[in-house]
Amino acid sequence: MIARNARNLRIGDRLAPLAAVFLVLTACDNDNSDTTGSILEVWAHAGQESERSVLIDQVAQFNAREADVEVRLTLIPEGSYNAQVQAAAVAGGLPDLLELDGPFLYAYVWQGRLQPLDRLLPEGLRADLLPSIIEQGRYHDRLWAFGTFDSGLGLYADRVQLEQADIRIPDLNTPWDAAEFEDILERLATRDADGQVLDLKLNYAGEWYTYGFSPLIQSAGGGLIDRSDVARAEGVLDGPSSIGAMRRIQSWILRGRVDPNIDDAAFATRRVALALGGHWNYPRYSGRLGEDLLLLPLPDLGHGPKTGQGSWCWAVTADSTQPDGAARFLAFLLEPDQILAMTAANGAVPATRRAIARSPLYRPGGPLDLFVEQLDGGYAVPRPPTPAYPVITAEFQKAFDRIRSGGEVQAALQRAARVIDLEIEDNQGYPLVGRAREETIR
Amino acid sequence: MSAPRSRRRFNDQTASGLLLAGPAMLGLLLFILAPFLIALALAFTNLRLGSPLPLEFVGLKQFQRIFADPDFLQALSNNLLCALTVVPLQTALALGLALLLNRGLRGTVVFRTLFFMPVVFPMSLVAVVWVLIYAPGPDGMMNGFLDLVTLGAWEPRDFLRDPMLAMPALMLLSIWQGAGFQMVILLAGLQQIPHELYEAAALDGAGRWSQFRHVTLPQLRNPLVFVVLVTSILAFRLFDQVQIMTRGGPNGATTTVMYEAVQAVFTRQQVARASAMTVVFFLLVLAVTWLQRRLARQEREIG
């Protein structure tokens, strides 16, 4: 019986996108018929169970409160979310409101799928949002999307092991510099059975490589692409600063200081003293280490400590006939209570200062306060805001994979830079044409 | 000459013949020929999924690009290496298992089921389980096993991250997973061989090895040709294991043409480039199949 149910569930999951398309098709048919409450189609990624149930609950609350807009939510599996939504976009079947993973936003804007949100964002709310939220949503001087939460990246540390090795505890104003950090790795290693003292979450792979390691490249003065008007990777991604940063990371790995973290428990079992990690690691780490858990900024490789940012965000589609209904739903999701409900479920950084002030984890003095300071203080670097992002991240991931297995750093980065530039050239540098141009000046 | 042949081609059974072949032909047309022709046409354009820029005819550019792309070339050579290693090894293993099971010992049914079981499991499941088997460090099953058989001389390795070991590791798993299928086919072939042939051979004074060389192998020719053909095609189609276990890494050591094509279209939206890859891939598999059929036919003429 259980097996049978599980089977049904799986088939249900597979059919969900089909059902979504079908729903949209039928919704289009119904457009002409007069209904009192208009339907607002919303697509979101089916995240963790807790996150999913909060969103479903939020939709129910909103529908109960609003008489003339009814949100109809469709959840799409996270693994292939972008591919499925892109396919639906080509088929012309997008909903009114769409959830997108941050750096994939710009491709949708360029394709003319979205409309700007500047005039839809409630008055006074803009100043309340963290600057990182606005920065991620901006493209060609318009705001296209914003999230109700952001992500945090930092270095978790085991207070006991640091104290035993007599290591100074850094903060954002006095971060460890490169030499100090490498000295710390060696000092910790002498007290460690296998000499592996750092967890870089090498077991994650995929988007983690870009999210987790490009801040270190930024901190060394390098980057993934040149962010001036003409985006180019050659000379930046394969420039001396980026090569230097990647050589450092490679040397940590090849010298045996990095735990491969195959069981995803290197830090939680106190096998290592330091772990690069995101806000999502906090619940487990604090559960295991309690008062001994420290959250520190990433080391400063020359140009100040940097960190990652960006998460899921909401965008209104260009063809939506109900931008105002969508705006009402977004304003609802940005209410402090709703943000707190969502961030309690997924652990992420609340997007507004009002919500942060009420969050036990993120309020000033709270254990994850550093994440807010980083996002608010200009330490966070968004991933490159260009439609080329899918190619940039794919190529960087490949290069990182080569480098971590001992490949030549410069050759790997040069190869990635060439492929990225070729892609940008092939797309003529992503000129604003057609629908995207109309939407930008709307 | 032409008259009897044309009579043979069109007679009163032609209509029902076509009718019966119809559904299969329609399927081939819709799901093999039409997609191939569309891919062929798209390979000469610059199509990108969702791009607002106008579609352009770019001639052979996509083909020039992929043949100048070290990743694609490595994928091709990986595919060839995989086929050249897996086909003989897997066929030999399947034949060995089939011969063992054909001896009619007790427990044949149990062993046949055990050997065939991996075939029934979905490849994605098998791949996830083998990731655990290949776990690095002394706790990994494969490392532990090798440590045991080498009496402690084996240094634990990270199989899926080692440029030298990753591809052999995938091939070992593929052989384990696929051998059961071929074993069943060869077993069926073995059971078709008339017992009288062995008796006659024994009367002629043929030993075990001679019987195998001169009775079993020639009699198994057709199943063997089929098995080799199917194994080659499956070896070229290597994808699931790569996607789940290594994502083409480390340093491109396990990337395959299928993996590169899927990456191009689904992570980079490069429909035209992926089309060019699949066209090359299709022609390659076609060539290999044709070559094998030709060689097999020659063998028959000589024999």
HADDOCK unambig.tbl for C-alpha pairs under 7 A between the chains (distance, minus, plus):
assign (segid A and resid 83 and name CA) (segid B and resid 266 and name CA) 6.16 0.50 0.50
assign (segid A and resid 90 and name CA) (segid B and resid 50 and name CA) 5.60 0.50 0.50
assign (segid A and resid 111 and name CA) (segid B and resid 50 and name CA) 6.21 0.50 0.50
assign (segid A and resid 111 and name CA) (segid B and resid 51 and name CA) 5.89 0.50 0.50
assign (segid A and resid 111 and name CA) (segid B and resid 52 and name CA) 5.44 0.50 0.50
assign (segid A and resid 390 and name CA) (segid B and resid 267 and name CA) 6.35 0.50 0.50
assign (segid A and resid 390 and name CA) (segid B and resid 268 and name CA) 5.84 0.50 0.50
assign (segid A and resid 391 and name CA) (segid B and resid 268 and name CA) 5.55 0.50 0.50
assign (segid A and resid 401 and name CA) (segid B and resid 249 and name CA) 6.91 0.50 0.50
assign (segid A and resid 401 and name CA) (segid B and resid 250 and name CA) 6.41 0.50 0.50
assign (segid A and resid 401 and name CA) (segid B and resid 251 and name CA) 6.53 0.50 0.50
assign (segid A and resid 402 and name CA) (segid B and resid 250 and name CA) 6.28 0.50 0.50
assign (segid A and resid 402 and name CA) (segid B and resid 251 and name CA) 4.58 0.50 0.50
assign (segid A and resid 405 and name CA) (segid B and resid 250 and name CA) 6.50 0.50 0.50
assign (segid A and resid 433 and name CA) (segid B and resid 52 and name CA) 6.97 0.50 0.50
